[in-house]
Amino acid sequence: MEISSLRNLVDRLDPRFVSVVKKIIGRLDPRIVAAVEKRVKSMPFVSEMIEREYDSVMADLEKSIKPYRKDFKAFSRLPEVGRARDDILKEMADLKSREEPRWKDGFTSGAVYHGDDDHVNFLNKVYAINSQSNPLHSDIWPSTTKYEAEVVSMTAAMLGGAEIAKSSDPAKQICGVVSSGGTESIMLAMKAYRDRARDLKGVTRTEMIVPSTVHAAFDKASRYFKIKMIRVPVGPDLRADVAETKKAITKNTIVIVGSAPNFPHGIVDPVEELSELARERGIAFHTDACLGGFILPFAKKLGYDVPPFDFQLPGVTSMSADTHKYGYAAKGTSVVLYRGLELRRYQYYTVTDWPGGLYFSPTFAGSRSGALSAMCWAAMLSVGERGYLEASEKILRTASAIKEAVRTTRELYVLGDPLFCIAFSSDSLDIYRVMDFMTRRNWNLNGLLAPPAVHICVTLRHTQPGVVDKFAHDLNEAVEHVKRNPDEKGGLAPIYGLAATIPLKGVVRDVLARYIDLLYKV
């Protein structure tokens, strides 16, 4: 039985039965559900059936993620004699020419946020100048510390810290560091709150309260740092429920989190109410603005309705904002900001008794590429406030057109009222099969769960002439195709559908683990 067959079997069950099963499982302790699932999977006949399903699914996926096997030689060990540099560069240029059109022509959700040739070429020159620099050796490359300090300061000023920066009080200064990406920024902040709670309050069984739509990086931080994650539901407007958040607070709560906006639906949480709730109780509050940090401030200046989310709110004690998204830096940089130098120090790593000498690092990495920080600094300076305003206006105008294209397709609807990261679903069609059809039309969109949906994160690549029209045309054709072929097999639809229909988390985790295995298969 294939995953698709299992999904079809589930589809034939009475929806009321499936709903009851989901509610029962949802009320059980996740550890009990996991133990039962593990026990069932350990049964020989069940294990054999599941392995056959995995093999079938992985065989199909391998073809799509390893497309170069017939065209290029693979290397599983070092060549006896090094290849000619010109040959290596030629092969890489060939690979680039095959992959570039999809994102460059505007068919990809997120991934590449700028992509203009002049901008990319400029950043490549910056990288070449700084390719050997390493922030770990600040005495050799003080230029890199200049770049990072100014990136942090510019980002802080943009996110409500301009007036606060004038304060001489270390507890009020908005400070931060440059990290490798949003996940690291989030994890650094959660690690800082855990360590501060242990140090100042003696809290050892720490808890964070997050909306159910929060980024997966918070779950990662929870697992890595043993912080219990308390999920609260979102309301009909897809914003975090303030009343439920209030109920979830305990003596072990070290931080409350809100998104600006969340990744799945592009909705900004009620940060003002949540952060004030935290402040009144002496609890920290983190705004995850990894996605919106470099577009929401400019959207607000352009007159769009953007609720308060940054350091202008006194309850916000930290923020994360990705420079490598709408900040238009190359991939590999983000900024995490704190209200007060004392809080930032809890994220640092220092060791004073190592035989190798005194060692310290502000982030998780030791050695880092200073070239990435230089590119980030150069990108921010070259774009400037006017450039960010102009880019944001193009993106928001394009996003409005895409929302309209979805809303005029009778079988589809937009979830909530997002500004630039648009999720859409259907009550009558399998939305994942719509996504599969769009994939065959060269679109790269994101599948969502709870509720089942698809989303597109609008970037400058989508503002090119003709992209919105093609999206609308292909989306209409996708809907008509799925209406005519509701049981079509193939693609990721069965896997997403299974995950959305019944909570077989272990099965889905196994599929994802095997998918990652494939990525490293030569």
Steps between C-alpha positions, in 0.01 A plus 500: 500500500650836398469823694254616234292185552503557875385856440219381273392255770485785751305710250232231482445503875206692640631855563320499836694189601832653394412819691422303817825303470700821457335655806567192712864485393533874547393471864740218579849559635725519189737256668221240522408551133866469399545184709192333347606594148851369565360172632274452197783583258721240669264220400672307217214506248433870566870584478535316168195676356625843607850434361349410161309828508814693586697333218231586245474863608877550524557352153273767351653779705856397418439565131402860572776587749783324316445614140867521399614142528495429127657830398782553747760277658452438873791496746474272802875531576782742424625486140856368477603812314322831553268613222581805294351813650353606166317168474358539850383854428346391169302223671378733772394756240307227320321402820422864572349549153263210562384619842498877466194555276251355750576750773614784277179498296287526815366145540629444854340587833757691706851346464648790298374837618686737265690323223561794268822449300657833601427439868632143491815599310566781749469261796726246326771768472460577869541131580817476293658788692414346837518127421770423759363701792382333819328683790651252746832680444386854565861615545582399142176617337365796701319603181259210554413617850433846354261350245315286756467777758353736239263233363366449853469874564322571170259212556428609857429857390261372232311285753410768749837547666596838356379707798598234753855503358549849641474364854822455697333238720641154405171341604310699235739482207391286206792276416556169323719282282516371144413130471497248215124515445158521661522162668823594677362841599195336657703229673749753638217703654337194657836383636557847651160495673557149634840589646377828647201329666730241654746764618268770635185308599621146551247367248621160381183364332472785254202554268435715194150591379458517124207517256433182303609682182844594632807401296638148542828650626334549840426128517864441410610729784262318733658164419860619501480703821236298686253786524143372516300653217138587580301550181192722508239503223436778254158653455282509187713793380810274526652726767628370834225473761583746779256349752640149448851637532409656834365165623821323400730714716662323795783571743732324252412723203817677387384649167188558290534513121312671218561503124518800267380337286476122540642290216195284417235768450687830499295638790644731769416387853354748756848589622385811685259305722729199541809703588307709751367180656860383535627834634231519771614161630874560472536253213712551188342538157657413164371626167596267219531742208734278299260519207360851542777695667624664181163559334242583770669828608490619139148369442393716794669806349318426175167521682419131541328385816787355703433440870775589752757221532844643581702666779265798511292265715656499850421131553705381203835384639649331192447465126631296210517643146653336194729720294525221241128522418352844434827659614637376164828369639643169381382187679665444835425806718234606746485734800383426853433807713460547875377773731806546720862388499447272801252281312724467196787374715302186586528380141881523495734204544819553700752258649786604727668169592572342162865399446475663159451840659207734552218424257176681428241531225182707483301238302496122462770493234867551568652589166257675268516654156567869541421540132131431568490778760678734258244417231219568745645840591555585134147395405340717767710804410450462126120456522439770758166605643366625168592173330325296770191718468489458122555125520233461767249696293557273199469185710185609682334609175586164342376311806165678473471386138582140596240506777245625248595219260435243773173658612361510146552124470168376637630181666782676689520752782774697676562427868464822696616829352881479463716775355764309303513132605178352364344167599202359312283191532181335377194336655422295190839397356812323625721809525816287494409366157461862389853557632628192312355632173664839560829318561471336160454850357839589653364681808662434836235564766480397867257242636349581840327295768221584748311608299613341172611785277763624257689824525716732297740747661511795259843646420650741248527210255119490478474871415633440148255555211285198421566297816166573668312430176674165461431413863130576455484301175681196639298509821175495304625208293611319815153529651332376182745210470444387860123522453530267201760270662434493877675165557816563300808340657853632540678795656494602865121525525453157663766569765366845586146366490579218738673736743201736490236228532621285790782576744741219407797714597740209518424391145541851363824550698633179349421628150673831570806326646526278192462807280798661676694174455437531126648850493837359612491196272765508224 
